[in-house]
Amino acid sequence: STMFLVGLSGGIASGKSTVVAVLRELGCAVIDADVIAREVVQPHSKAYQQILQHFGTEILLENGEINREALGNIIFSQPEKRRLLNSITHPEILKEMLKQVLKYFVLGYRYVILDIPLLFETRGLTRFMKYTVLVYCDPRTQLERLMRRNGLGAAEAQARISSQLPLDEKRRWATHVIDNGGDRERTRRQVLRLHARLEDSLAFLWARLAVGTAVAGLGGLVFLLLRHFIS
């Protein structure tokens, strides 16, 4: 097999969802870390129970699900709480991501895209990516889009953008950049070119993990990955 991983990221209002939509239209395998993050904290899950133990029932909605906004407010102002939450959720997220990667491996996909919002901030996951892709737009366009999309004033929108690693800094780390500062058709053409390049690539990464899985079992592989990601 020549299957490999491609890490995809962007910034708030940079238009990553537009790029993902085109990739899905092309039939690409896309694993959305945000979707998995919501799934692993559903009621009665292991992570859900641990979160309640540490954060209390005050963070629950009336239907019993976790109020992400309330929890976000807590961890935003308390770094130690954020680290605690990450230590609970990240292992579960990574295990589910690995399961999905192995599924696509068995199905014979050439490559799998991991849509990870904080890919360049954490840096730990990039070591497992053959390529990294940044969805980019210039700072002015990013600010205007966020103001328009969320109905924010300039100061509030800029504060949210400033809470993330600047796109220009992420750009230095990415192996491929999709410039989403223009219209949708221009972005689509860039995605089509990227897809063609990835399809033609002979890059090899995950066969060694498949061998490790066959020999050591899924549990051993998960332990190995978690040790790298969390350290």
N, C-alpha and C positions, 0 to 999 in steps of 0.2 A: 504494500500500500504506500501511496505517497501523500496521504492526508496530512494536513497541517492546520494550525490555528492562526486566525487573523483577529487581532484586537481592534475594536472600533470604539472611538470615544469622540467627545466634542466638548461643548460648553453650553451653559444655559442660553437658549434662544439662538444657537448656532445652526440649527436645522438638522440635527442628527436623525430625527424621526423621518424626515423627507428621504434621506439617503437609505435608511433601513427599509422604507416602503419600496423603493426601487429594487433593492437587493432581494426582497421577498418576491417581487414580481418576476425576477429572473430565476426564481427557484432555489436561491441560496439557502443554506442552513444557517439560521440566525438564532443564537441563544441570548435571551434578554435577561441580564442580571437583575434589573429592576423588577420584572415580573416574578422572577424566582424569589427575590427578597420579600415580596408581598405574600407569596405562597407559603414560605417556610414559617411565617408567624401567624398563620390562620389558627383559630381556636382549636384546642386539644393537641396541637403539635408540641414537640419537645421544646422548641425555642419559645413558643407562646407561654408555656408553663414557667419557664425560667425567667422570662421577662416580667411576668406578674409577681414572681417571688421577690424580685429586686426593685421593681418600680411601682408596685401596688396596683389596685384595681381602679385607681383614679384616672388611669390612662385609657380606660375602655369606653367604647361607644355603647349606646343602649342595646345594640344587637350582639354585644359581647366581643366584637372585633376590636383590635388595637386602634386607637385614635392616633394616626401617624403624625398629625400636626401637633398634638399635645406632647407626644414623645419627642418629636423633633425639637420643640421648644426647650425641653429639659436638656437634651444632649448638646444643643447649640451653645448653651450658657455654662455647661459643666463638662469640661473635657474628660474628667474621670468617668463620668456616666456614659459618655460616648464610647470610651474604650471598653467599658463593661458591656455595653450593648453589642459592640462589634465582636467581642469575644464569644458572645452567645450566638449571634446570627451568622457570622462569616463561615464557621465550619459547616453549618447546614446548607448555606448557599453554595459553597464550593463542592460539597458532596453531590448536590443536585445538578450542578453544572457538569461535573465529571460524568454522571450517569447519562446526561444528554449527549455529551461529546462521544462517549462510547457507543451510544445508539447510532449516531451518524457515521461513526467509523464502520460499524457492522453493515450499515446500509450502503457503504461504498462512496460516500461523498469525497470529492477532491479536497475541499477545505471547509472549515466551519468558522463562522464569524461570531465572536463573543462581544456583545454589545455591553460595555462596562463603562458607566459614566465617569468613575474615578480611576480609570485605568492608569493615567499618567501621574495622578496624585499619589497612589499607593506604590507604584513602581514594582511591587513584588510579583505581580502577575505577568508583567511584560517579558520576563525571562522565558516564559512558556510560549510566547507568540513568535511565529516566524516573521510576520509583518504586523505593523501597527498603522492604523488609519485614523487620521484626525479630520473631523468635519469642521471646517474653518470659515469664519467670516471676519471682516475687519471690525475693530472695536465700535466704531460709530454705528454700523449696521446692526451689530449685536444689541447695543443699547436701545436703538429705535425699535427693533423687533420686540424686545422684552417689554418696553413701555406700552407698545400697542397691544401686545398679546395679553398682558396681565393688568392693563389699565393702571400702570404705576407712574409716579412722577419720576423725573430724571434722577433725583438724589437717591430715592429708594431703589430704583432699578440698578443704578451704579453700585450701590452697596451690595446687592445680591451678586452682581458680576464680580465684584472685588473679593467676595468670599471664596472664589474659586481660583485655581491656578490660571493665569492669563493664557488665552489661546495662542498668543505669539510665543510664549515659553513652551507650551505643549508642542507647538509646531516643530521645534528643534529636535524633539524626541521621536517624532513620527516618521515612519519609512514612506508613507504615502499621505498626501493631503488632498482632500476634496474641498475646493473653494466654493462655498455655498453663498457667496456674496451677491450673485446675480440672480437670474430667473431660474425657474424650475427646470426648463429644458437644458440649460447650460450645465446645471448640476447633474441631470440625468446622463448627459453625454460623458461626463467625467466618470460616473459610476460604471457605465458600460465599458469604458476603456479599462478601468481598474479590474472589473470582473473578467474581461478577456485576458488580462495579464496574469491574474491569479489562476485562471483555468489552464493556462499554458505553463505555469510554473512547475518545476520538477522538485520543488522544496520538499524535504522530508522531516517530519518531527515526531508524529504520534505512533509510528510503528513500534518504537522501543517501549512506549507505555503499554501497548497492546500485549507485547511479549511479557512485560512485567505483570500485567493483569493475569495472564494465563498461568504464570508460574507462582506468583505470590497471592493471587486472589484480590478481589476488589478492596477488601479491608486494608491490606497492606499498602496498596497504592494510594488510597485516601489518606492514610496516616502520613505517607511520604509527602504528598502535596500540601497537606495542612501544615506540616512542620515548616515547609519552605514559605508558605503564604503568610503565616502568622508571625514568624520570627522577624 
